[in-house]
């Protein structure tokens, strides 16, 4: 491994990376089968800590957003005491969807649009018109159904399972790893939603290797050499490492830094970008001047909704020289290049001519991701 200066070494401790000879891509059924997709909803997305947003989206009491996990619509809201809650987006009366908007501000309650049952921001049923005459009716029995919520490094996760790993245990391998990027304090400058006609696993596999970068991403490869990857997390639900940047460059359209650094970095740290996949639905890209996050929502075997946010230091927004579009336009270009080849892969894998192909030594991360996925699904 090439020598790395002292400061990056504090956050990057390389472990032995092994490539298993004979590793091949997954069989066709994992990308096209409705039965496999339904199994994923139950065994993966319903049982794991899934990313739904960032705490900056809930800056004030009454702020909310809705999210979809395992086909379920959820309400994520901050109450008057500042606590973040998650609830199924289902009225306890006759099951109506409570909130239709993607995000917004609630005054003090959640009211059903059908029969006006009203719930507090903590989920308690506050009002149920004309139910006082119903024998045995008790409002305390009809609070909104909660979901498990955890906040890790400022990001909000939910878990739908009754029996689940604690968030402390699940994220323990990442404890302190990203502290220098100040993730909890960052704010998104923009979100772009991509509707990709490809299986969600293809998005992860594509993100996890740069074997394709020279041909698919010529603009990216000019700034960050396609063969410069070094990985420190090589097995399990968290995978990735860093790639190098050309001296004094940033992954922007101009090639120059577009914002105030997100953390307290030395000059040498600006020569690296860190990329990590966090099972089952988060891609975390850590740049010196911004952080990019992809949040995946699997819609069907051949369709994935991807919510992409670009996060910046809160002080950057009022500084001269703040040019978030320089980064956003660059990665929007690269994202669309990626989504195109993922869609091509989906189309080819659906063919009767497809059979699993061999991974190269430069695809050790997709192979490791496949192993983790199979551990959960089998």
N, C-alpha and C positions, 0 to 999 in steps of 0.2 A: 504493500500500500504506500503511495506517495506520502511524504511528510506533510502533516497538517499543522498549521500554526497553533499556538497554545490555546487561544480563546475558542476556536471551533472545537478543539479536542475535548473541551469541558462538556460539550453537549453531544459529541459524536465519538462513541467508543466502538470501533469496528469489531464485529465478531466473525468467526470463521464462516464463510459462505460456502455452502456445498451445493453441487448440482447433481441431482440424481439421474444417472444414465438411464436412458429408456423412457424418461418422462414424456408423456404425450398429452395432447389437448383432450378435453372432455368429449365423451360420446355425444352424438346428435341430440338425443332425448333431453339433455340438460338445457338445451337452448330453444327447443320448439314444443315441448310437451306441456299441455295444460295441466296434466296430472302432476308433473314435476313442479310446475309453478305453484300449484295449490299447496304442495308439500313444503315448498320454500316459505310460503306465507305463514304456515303453521310452525315449522321447525326453526326457521331463521328469523324472520322479521317479527314474529310474535313472541320470541323468547330472548332476543338479544337487546342490548341497549342501542336504540336507533336514534340517530341525529334528527332533530326536528327544527332547530333554529339556534339563535344566539341571544343571550340575555339583553343585548342592546336593543333588540326588537321590542322589549318590554320595559322601557325606561321608566314608565310611570304607572301608578296604580290604575287599573282598568284597561291598560294596553293588552291586546290579545292578538293571537294569530291562530289559524287552523292549519292542521297538518294531516297527512295521510300516511298511516303505517299499517301494513298487512291488510289493506283494503278498508281500514277503519278511519272515519273522520274524527279528529280529536281537536279539542279546544285547549290551547295553552294560554294562561292568563296570569297576570300579577295582581294580587289582592291588596287591600288597603294597608296591610302590615308589611308589604313588600315581598311576601312569599309567592313563589311561582307554583301554580297548580296545573294539572292536566286532567281533562275529563273527556269521556265519550261525548260526542256531539249529538246526543240523543235525549229528548225530553222523557222524563219518568212517567208522564201521563199516558200518551198514546204513541210515543216513539217518534215524534216529529224531529226533523233536523232543526237544531236551535239557531245556528249561525251559518249564513251562506257566504259571507264575505271572507276573503283570504286573511285580512287583518283589519284592525281598527281600534277604536276607543270605546269602552263601556263606561257609563256614568257611575253606576254603583251596583248593577245587577245584570243578569242574563235572563231575558224574557222570551218565552216560547212564542213564535209568531202565530201559532195555531189557536191555543186556548188561554194564552197569557199566564201560564204558570211561570213564576219568577224565582230565580235562584241568586244567592249571593255569590260574590267572586270566589268564595271558598267552597262553593258547591251546595251549600245548605238551601233547602227549599224554604223560601220566605213567604210566598203567597200562592194560593191555589183557589181561584174563584169558584164559589158554590160547592166546595168540598167539605165545608164544616158540617153539613147535614148527613154526610156519609158515615154510617156507624163504624167505629174503630179506626177511622182515618187519622193518621198522625203524620204531620209534616216531616218529623225527624226520620221517618222510614223511607223518605223519597228524595234524598239528596242525589245530586248527579253522581253517576258512577265514575270513580276516580281511576286514573292510570298512574303507574309509578313514574316519578320524575326525578331526574338527577341533573346537576350542573357540573360539568367538568371543563376546566379552563375557559369558563364563560359560555360554553356551548351547552345547549339544553338537549337532553336525551330522554326518551321514554322507553318503558318496557311493559308489554302487555301481559306478561306471565305472572301467575300467582307465586310460583317458585322461581327465583331468579338469582343470579350472582349479585352481590352488593356492588354498587358502583365503585366503591373503594377497592374491592378485590379485582373487579374487571379491568379498571384502568391503572392498577398498581404498576404494571411494567412501564408505564409512561410517566410515572411520578416525577415531576420536576424537569422533565426532558425539554419542554417547550417554554419554560418560565421566562427566558430572555426575550421572547416575542410579545410579552404582555397581552396575550390573547383575550383575557376577560375584559380589558379596557378598550379594545378596538371597536370601530364602527364601520358598517358597510357603506360604501359610496354608491354602490349600484348592484342590482340583482338582474341577471338574465336567465330566463327559463328556456330550456331546450327540450324539445319533444323529439326524442331519438328513436328511430325505428330499428332498435337492436335490443337484445337481451341485456339485462343489467350486469351480468357477469362479464360480458365482452367489454364493458366500460372499465371495469376493474382491471381486467387483464391488459387492456391497451395502456392504461395509466401506469402499470407496473413495469413496463420495459421501454427502452429507447432503441431497440433493434430496428424499429420502423422509422426513427426520427429523421435520418438523413434524407430518405426519399419523400416522406410525407410532410416533414416540417423543415424545409430549407431555411426559413427565416429564423427559426428557433436554433437550428444547428450552427448558424453563423455566430451566435452569441454564447451558446452553451454547447460545447462539443458532445456529440451524440454518444461517444464511447467513454465519457468521463464519470460514469456512475460508480459510486461506492455505497454499499448497503450495510447497515448495522443491525436492522431488525429483519431476520431472514426466515423465521418460522412463527406460526401462530396468527392471531387475529390482527396484529399490527405489523406492517411490512414497509420497508423503504430505507432511504438514506439520502445522499446528496448528489448533486451534479455541479460541475464547476462553471463559473462564468468567466468570459474574457475580461481581462483587467479593466476596471473602471466602467463596466457595462452593467446594464439592468435589462430584465426581460420586459421591454417596452418597445413601442413602435420606433421611438427615437434612439433607443439604446442607452438612454441616460436615466438616472434616478428620477422618479416622478413625484416623490413625497419625502417628508421627514421620516427618518428611520423609525420602524415600529418598536424597536428595542434599543438597549444600550450595547452597541456593537463596536468592536475595534475595526480598523480599516480592512483587515484581512477577511473579516466575515462577509464582506460584500462580494467575495469571489465565489460564494456558494449559494445554491438554492436547495432546500430540503423538501423531499416529497414523501408522504406517507399515506398508505391506504389503511383505513380504520374500519374493520369489519363491523356491521355489514353494509353501511351506506354512506361513508364519508371519505372524501379525498382531500387531504390537507397539504397545501403547497405553501411553504414558508420562505418568503423573500425578505431581503433586508428592509425594503421600503413598503411592502404590502404583504398581505396574506390572502391567498385565494382558496376558497372552499367550494367543493362540489358536493351537493347533497342529493342522493339518488332516491327516487321513488319508483319502484318497479310497478308497472301498470299491467303487463301481460308478458307472455314468453317472448314477444318480439317488440316490446315498446317500453321505454324508460323515460320518465320525466326527470330532468336534471336541473336543479336550482343552483346557480353559480353566483357567489358573492365575492366581492373584492373589499377587503377590510384594510383600514388605515388607522394610524395613530389619531386619536381625537383632536390633538393640537394641529395636525396637518391641515385640517379643513380650512383654517383661517390663516394659513401661512402663504406668503408669496412663493410662487413656484410650484404650487400644488396642482398637478396635472394627472388626475386619476384616469382620464380617458386614454392616456398614453399606455398605461398597463392594460386597461379594459379592452381596448381595441386590439392590442397584440394578442391577448389570450382568447378573445372572441374569434379571431382568425384561426389560432391554433386549435381551439375547441372544435370549430366546425370542420377542420381538417381531420381531427380525430373521429368525430361523429360520422363523417362520411365513410372512413375505412371500417368503422364498427358496423355500419349498415351494410357495407359490402360483405363483411364477414357473416352477418346474419343471413343475408341472401344466399351465400355459398353453402353455409352449414345446413340450410334447409333443403338442399339438393340431395337426391339419392346418390349423387356422386361423392358426397362427403364421407370421409372416415378420419378418425383422429390422426393428427400428424405429429411429428417429433418436435419437441422444444429444443432450441439451441441453448448453448451455455449462457448466452446473453438474455435468456428468458427464464432464469432461475426464480425470479419473483412471481411471474404468473403461475409457474408450476407450484410454488409454495402456497400461493393463494388458492389454487385448486385443491390442494391437500387440506387446507383449513376448511374450505367450503364443504368438502366431502365428509369431514369429521362431524359437521353439524347436520348434514342432510341424511347420512346413512345411519 
